[in-house]
């Protein structure tokens, strides 16, 4: 999952981005509203963390512009603690949730998790597919109840495919949602991760749809 952080306080931006990366997200950052708007307009994000008080273009204007242009990704706004009007304006502008500053980073992570899973139509942090269970809160994966050790890159690929199960996900979509903008998009690493996942999971979970991409289907129900 790929997240954009738009925050002009450089320390706070770094802190949020580091926590998200630690939690397994690919992260892009912007320090002003104009750059933030551009990234959100041109890159596919699974969630955006957007500060309201930003230089060049304020957060409310950024959000209004995205929504007017049909950008529907989930947006969590960061508001000043005592500015209730920010929250009302932000939600009216199309925010999906808010966190008031100062906040505990764990609260931001929990809200981002909830936004991402709701956007994909899941009510809980756990996704199950046959014997495979993935918990996006703990980052744990098990097959028939036995824990499977995955690297963070393998986990990202599996999480994206499982959250979007029963649908074909192209290699381009995986790359766009799993890596930040500096990633070398010509690489063949996705195939490598898929190969390793198949070996580690040892069940027919990930189907290759020739010429289109990959699909997670319940083992035994492959079409
Ligand atoms: Ca600010």
Boltz pocket constraint, residues with backbone or C-beta under 6 A from the ligand:
constraints:
  - pocket:
      binder: B
      contacts: [[A, 7], [A, 8], [A, 9], [A, 51], [A, 52], [A, 53], [A, 54]]
      max_distance: 6.0
